[in-house]
């Protein structure tokens, strides 16, 4: 993918509510194969879509992007040999040594992208319609689904679900929503009505642990207020929960096994090994791999001395 294709893909991932990181080359020093303006997406699984640079730069960017998705903090990377930069390193930059001389140097900005909330309101009342409208004003994804046709397939584990069927298909809609195990599940109604619905579902065998996650009433409990105020109260509570981190999707990633390239000293993914003297060795690029295969004893001795 080129730069514009990457941005289109990023937009699609954001619309689907998937976490990812966007990496952009903002400066380069030849002979790096990366160019200013090159972009790439790094997914939660560590897949890189697009182009940042050659074999030495790519694993570094992927590793840093996965860390950024975990901690939610963007970072500006300076990739190259430490002696290249001197006083050019500014506060806030992360210098990552890249020993492959053919790669030159790169400055890469990595931005973790937080998924847009997906709100699903089940019902057809004026309150339900207003709640969707308010959520859309916050640029959230928001869907209104009639209770008679709502199923667990309409949501996923990242969705925020508000069941506002108000006596029409309450039990059926809530049972479907519970099965999907969304990030948030609320039922619009009084506590008494909620106890009745949850008791019915418990009698049907739904796990107590899942039923205990249902918020009844959904939103801030303001007592007897208008349907407009109920919609505002629900959205206000969702905003509060999201701001506190209670609704955040767990975007932590498992760091794959890593090893040190015996030729250049870079940290690289432990895959596609070369076996020598009963040990496995891993490389950042075909050049380092070929150098090792020509005379592995030289690099094994070097690694032992280190």
Wavefront OBJ file of the C-alpha trace (Angstrom):
o trace
v 0.000 0.000 0.000
v 1.162 3.538 -0.678
v 0.638 6.482 1.689
v -2.945 7.276 0.663
v -3.999 3.619 0.737
v -2.636 3.390 4.267
v -4.763 6.350 5.370
v -7.870 4.789 3.819
v -7.123 1.519 5.608
v -6.579 3.416 8.864
v -9.971 5.070 8.470
v -11.627 1.714 7.912
v -9.978 0.171 10.981
v -11.066 3.161 13.080
v -14.647 2.820 11.836
v -14.604 -0.866 12.799
v -13.355 0.049 16.260
v -10.055 -1.821 15.973
v -6.919 -0.669 17.767
v -3.820 -0.019 15.658
v -0.838 2.304 15.362
v 0.011 4.618 12.463
v 3.715 5.084 11.682
v 4.940 7.950 9.467
v 8.466 8.701 8.236
v 9.077 12.401 8.941
v 12.802 12.522 8.109
v 15.359 10.267 6.454
v 19.055 10.159 5.731
v 20.291 8.140 2.788
v 20.763 5.453 1.811
v 17.676 4.421 3.783
v 14.957 2.891 1.615
v 12.328 4.729 3.658
v 11.240 8.101 2.289
v 9.645 11.111 3.950
v 5.898 10.650 3.967
v 6.019 6.850 3.874
v 3.332 5.427 6.138
v 2.391 2.076 7.578
v -0.258 0.590 9.851
v 0.775 -1.805 12.589
v -2.043 -4.035 13.806
v -2.485 -5.549 17.267
v -1.060 -8.815 15.966
v 2.101 -7.035 14.788
v 1.307 -7.073 11.065
v 2.769 -4.118 9.163
v 0.734 -2.813 6.215
v 2.456 -0.202 4.120
v 6.116 0.798 3.921
v 8.472 2.397 6.441
v 11.912 1.149 5.497
v 14.008 -1.913 4.941
v 14.554 -5.080 6.894
v 16.405 -3.384 9.765
v 13.889 -0.584 10.340
v 10.720 -2.668 10.106
v 11.111 -4.895 13.213
v 12.075 -1.867 15.308
v 8.993 0.072 14.218
v 6.712 -2.921 14.805
v 8.103 -3.477 18.303
v 7.769 0.196 19.251
v 4.261 0.381 17.748
v 3.087 -2.593 19.784
v 4.429 -0.943 22.935
v 2.632 2.306 21.983
v -0.659 0.425 21.604
v -0.199 -1.030 25.069
v 0.619 2.193 26.905
v -1.349 4.560 24.624
v 1.567 6.988 24.323
v 2.762 8.238 20.901
v 6.504 8.359 20.294
v 9.052 9.870 17.937
v 11.791 7.420 17.000
v 15.251 8.176 15.667
v 16.638 5.070 14.000
v 20.317 4.792 13.153
v 23.748 4.437 14.720
v 24.172 6.561 17.876
v 27.219 8.414 16.525
v 25.198 9.722 13.562
v 23.117 12.172 15.561
v 25.207 13.881 18.215
v 23.468 17.051 19.397
v 20.656 16.577 16.862
v 18.726 14.406 19.323
v 15.945 16.507 20.818
v 14.093 16.025 24.079
v 11.259 13.553 23.725
v 12.894 11.493 20.979
v 13.596 7.805 21.443
v 16.901 6.794 19.861
v 16.939 3.194 18.657
v 20.330 1.965 17.435
v 20.179 0.349 14.013
v 23.492 -1.170 13.087
v 22.848 -1.962 9.428
v 24.824 0.756 7.687
v 22.943 0.348 4.428
v 19.760 1.502 6.125
v 20.913 5.086 6.725
v 18.736 6.806 9.333
v 15.027 7.450 9.850
v 12.824 9.585 12.058
v 9.456 7.892 12.533
v 6.396 9.164 14.387
v 4.223 6.414 15.866
v 0.671 7.254 16.903
v -1.525 4.675 18.658
v -5.146 5.035 17.555
v -7.833 4.566 20.176
v -10.939 2.805 18.888
v -14.087 4.914 18.481
v -16.854 3.689 20.858
v -19.614 1.629 19.265
v -22.977 2.288 20.888
v -25.908 0.006 20.113
v -29.291 1.188 21.371
v -32.001 -1.483 21.306
v -35.477 -0.006 21.064
v -37.577 2.385 19.029
v -38.738 5.055 21.488
v -38.004 8.795 21.099
v -35.464 8.420 23.928
v -33.621 5.674 22.070
v -33.543 7.723 18.892
v -32.274 10.796 20.745
v -29.541 8.775 22.460
v -28.229 7.646 19.080
v -28.299 11.230 17.789
v -26.361 12.494 20.819
v -23.742 9.761 20.459
v -23.276 10.597 16.796
v -22.674 14.221 17.802
v -19.651 12.919 19.745
v -18.550 11.112 16.552
v -19.205 7.715 18.094
v -20.467 4.842 15.993
v -24.107 4.487 16.948
v -26.765 2.032 15.769
v -30.463 1.856 16.579
v -31.892 -1.680 16.441
v -35.502 -2.669 17.027
v -35.883 -5.128 19.885
v -37.866 -7.562 17.755
v -34.911 -8.177 15.422
v -31.952 -7.596 17.738
v -29.495 -10.494 18.129
v -26.079 -11.006 19.689
v -24.616 -10.780 16.186
v -25.396 -7.026 16.154
v -22.665 -6.339 18.741
v -19.269 -7.590 19.868
v -17.105 -7.471 22.973
v -16.156 -3.820 22.273
v -19.730 -2.538 21.966
v -21.677 -0.439 24.461
v -25.240 -1.747 24.552
v -28.266 0.039 25.988
v -31.471 -1.994 26.019
v -34.297 0.547 25.854
v -37.146 -1.686 24.730
v -39.273 -0.468 27.678
v -41.570 -3.454 28.029
v -41.336 -4.669 24.430
v -38.997 -7.686 24.157
v -37.029 -6.671 27.291
v -36.136 -10.226 28.317
v -35.393 -11.419 24.790
v -33.233 -8.404 23.913
v -31.307 -8.497 27.175
v -30.676 -12.226 26.854
v -29.177 -11.676 23.389
v -27.074 -8.779 24.665
v -25.763 -10.753 27.632
v -24.673 -13.544 25.299
v -22.482 -11.101 23.350
v -20.636 -10.014 26.544
v -20.215 -6.374 25.452
v -17.957 -3.866 27.192
v -21.035 -2.181 28.685
v -24.628 -3.353 29.039
v -27.394 -1.223 30.505
v -31.151 -1.669 30.822
v -33.444 1.367 30.763
v -36.084 0.967 33.446
v -36.646 1.108 37.178
v -34.656 -1.001 39.613
v -37.789 -3.005 40.298
v -38.291 -3.731 36.611
v -34.621 -4.595 36.286
v -34.762 -7.078 39.159
v -37.750 -8.766 37.506
v -36.020 -9.089 34.116
v -32.721 -10.282 35.599
v -34.537 -12.761 37.832
v -36.320 -14.203 34.808
v -33.031 -14.612 32.949
v -31.385 -16.189 35.983
v -34.206 -18.743 36.098
v -33.449 -19.498 32.441
v -29.911 -20.433 33.428
v -27.912 -17.351 32.410
v -24.702 -17.107 34.448
v -24.944 -14.896 37.531
v -21.546 -13.397 36.756
v -22.770 -12.091 33.395
v -26.085 -10.812 34.749
v -24.273 -8.925 37.522
v -22.585 -6.767 34.862
v -25.912 -5.310 33.690
v -26.371 -1.676 34.757
v -29.906 -1.062 36.019
v -30.980 1.598 35.491
v -28.693 2.505 32.624
v -26.934 5.851 33.039
v -27.067 8.275 35.933
v -30.070 7.596 38.151
v -31.888 10.933 38.179
v -35.272 9.632 39.255
v -38.364 10.735 37.346
v -37.157 12.890 34.478
v -38.101 13.424 30.825
v -37.019 11.081 28.058
v -34.595 13.733 26.800
v -32.946 13.941 30.218
v -32.740 10.137 30.389
v -30.859 10.093 27.071
v -28.445 12.752 28.332
v -27.994 10.898 31.641
v -27.117 7.648 29.868
v -24.625 9.259 27.518
v -23.095 11.294 30.353
v -22.481 8.117 32.339
v -20.918 6.392 29.326
v -18.618 9.385 28.773
v -17.676 9.301 32.463
v -16.881 5.585 32.355
v -14.862 5.954 29.182
v -12.870 8.904 30.571
v -12.033 6.876 33.667
v -10.722 4.004 31.544
v -13.429 1.606 32.719
v -14.598 0.959 29.154
v -11.176 0.766 27.546
v -10.559 -2.258 25.408
v -7.590 -4.294 26.549
v -5.166 -3.573 23.719
v -2.163 -5.055 25.439
v -0.176 -7.235 23.115
v 2.024 -10.225 23.721
v 5.574 -9.440 22.702
v 6.865 -12.199 20.432
v 10.093 -13.989 21.276
v 13.154 -11.925 20.371
v 16.859 -12.539 19.894
v 20.016 -10.568 19.142
v 21.392 -10.641 15.614
v 24.985 -11.902 16.075
v 26.192 -9.891 13.059
v 24.844 -6.380 13.721
v 23.688 -6.644 17.336
v 20.075 -5.628 16.674
v 17.153 -7.065 18.608
v 15.044 -9.009 16.111
v 12.030 -11.350 16.106
v 13.064 -14.939 16.800
v 11.917 -16.464 13.535
v 13.534 -18.138 10.491
v 16.652 -19.302 12.372
v 19.978 -20.546 11.095
v 21.203 -23.578 13.018
v 24.898 -23.749 13.877
v 26.674 -25.973 16.397
v 23.401 -26.925 18.044
v 22.195 -23.337 18.538
v 19.710 -21.137 16.670
v 20.649 -17.665 15.358
v 18.308 -14.982 14.039
v 18.876 -12.043 11.703
v 17.451 -8.652 10.825
v 17.965 -8.950 7.059
v 19.295 -11.252 4.326
v 22.636 -9.395 4.344
v 23.380 -10.256 7.985
v 22.146 -13.790 7.445
v 24.439 -14.265 4.432
v 27.419 -12.834 6.327
v 26.836 -15.305 9.164
v 26.452 -18.255 6.817
v 29.745 -17.419 5.091
v 31.736 -17.656 8.333
v 29.560 -18.390 11.378
v 32.522 -19.073 13.665
v 33.580 -15.401 13.496
v 30.256 -14.173 14.821
v 29.794 -16.929 17.380
v 33.201 -16.025 18.879
v 32.238 -12.332 18.824
v 28.974 -13.094 20.636
v 30.834 -15.195 23.231
v 33.294 -12.374 23.937
v 30.425 -9.921 24.446
l 1 2 3 4 5 6 7 8 9 10 11 12 13 14 15 16 17 18 19 20 21 22 23 24 25 26 27 28 29 30 31 32 33 34 35 36 37 38 39 40 41 42 43 44 45 46 47 48 49 50 51 52 53 54 55 56 57 58 59 60 61 62 63 64 65 66 67 68 69 70 71 72 73 74 75 76 77 78 79 80 81 82 83 84 85 86 87 88 89 90 91 92 93 94 95 96 97 98 99 100 101 102 103 104 105 106 107 108 109 110 111 112 113 114 115 116 117 118 119 120 121 122 123 124 125 126 127 128 129 130 131 132 133 134 135 136 137 138 139 140 141 142 143 144 145 146 147 148 149 150 151 152 153 154 155 156 157 158 159 160 161 162 163 164 165 166 167 168 169 170 171 172 173 174 175 176 177 178 179 180 181 182 183 184 185 186 187 188 189 190 191 192 193 194 195 196 197 198 199 200 201 202 203 204 205 206 207 208 209 210 211 212 213 214 215 216 217 218 219 220 221 222 223 224 225 226 227 228 229 230 231 232 233 234 235 236 237 238 239 240 241 242 243 244 245 246 247 248 249 250 251 252 253 254 255 256 257 258 259 260 261 262 263 264 265 266 267 268 269 270 271 272 273 274 275 276 277 278 279 280 281 282 283 284 285 286 287 288 289 290 291 292 293 294 295 296 297 298 299 300 301 302 303 304 305 306
